[in-house]
Amino acid sequence: MSDLGFDPTLKKKKKSKKPAEDSASASPAPSTDAGVEDMFAGLKKKKKSSSKKLADDLLDSASKSPSVEDLSDSLGDLTLKKKKKKSKTTVDTTDFEAQLEEAGVEDISTNGEEAEEEKEIVSGLSYQTLLSRFFDLLKVNNPELAGDRSGPKFRIPPPLCQRDGSKKTIFANVQEIATVLQRNPEHLIQFLFAELGTSGSIDGEKRLVLKGKFQPKQMESVLRRYILEYVTCKTCKSMNTELKRESANRLHFLSCKACGSTRSVSSIKTGFQAQIGRRRRTE
Amino acid sequence: MSTIQNLTSFDPFADTGDSEAQPTNYIHIRIQQRNGRKTLTTVQGVPNEYDLKKILKVLKKDFACNGNIVKDDELGEVIQLQGDQRVKVSEFLTTQLQLPKKNIKIHGF
């Protein structure tokens, strides 16, 4: 089939010259071609054609009389590849099946499918369908490569803030957010304290009680900053990372589980804290 | 061989003299909550070549707020301003003093 698809003129010539040899050379081709096709079933069209080209070249070399005309033919085919293929393949498949029937019963079942698939591809060869097909397969097999980041793993729940009296805020789902971010809750809480310039404690239900009034929106921006600084990988933007503390140099390192890169992160510093409220008595 | 000799002429790991990586030259602008709706802005790490007193005088007039300079043992002199002046302060530092924006870090919510 591949032979025919690419070199119709060459094929004709061969037929007229030595039909016996031609059939012999063509019959082994489909089995190898099908094997290659199986391998690349989930991949793009382009690869398939290249593999076919290889097989084609092999056949060409196998045929005995390589002349200048043949060369020019193959060169011409390079430009006209697609058109000729479209027009020819429908005829070829029937031709093929007949040959396959001769070859053996087992091959028919598998190769018949392949032929059908091939027909389908040829008929709907538009870029859109191919692209959607490629992405469908990619999503099924490995969704991470398809840019599917909205998985349940990396969806961060919105912070829940309740007021506790008039001066305190309860941050209810710190624990949950910390587990989603794969961080130690202590680390996250430390960052929140440093960034908000407050102090607080964890109550019985593992909720965080912060001193001061904070809106969920404000907490969100702080969390975003935390994620940017301590969670996302700067190289691949993945959030599937791990924070490790190296005991040798007492530095925190962020290692990405997706791409394997490592970078050091600065430790959390509270910085200057202004004296608020009643001043200390002068000694 | 010539390529290897080429390599020896330039050491990529040599100290270039850039102190970009130094964390000390960051200017931190923080906010703290006080009683009620009141807040306090602190500016930490303004380079020594600037006269903090003069900066404070301008800031107080521009933002119409009070403020003062606090001396800290570890962090040096810190400007304190009443109210949430974080965005205004960073704008002032970048436009009037020509400080690079990447050196300014705004903290808080």
Interface residues (C-beta under 8 A of the other chain):
Chain A: A194 E195 L196 G197 T198 K211 G212 K213 F214 Q215 Q218 M219 S221 V222 S266 G271 F272 Q273 A274 I276 G277
Chain B: P23 H28 R30 I31 Q32 Q33 R34 N35 L40 T42 Q44 V70 D72 L75 V78 Q80 H107 G108 F109
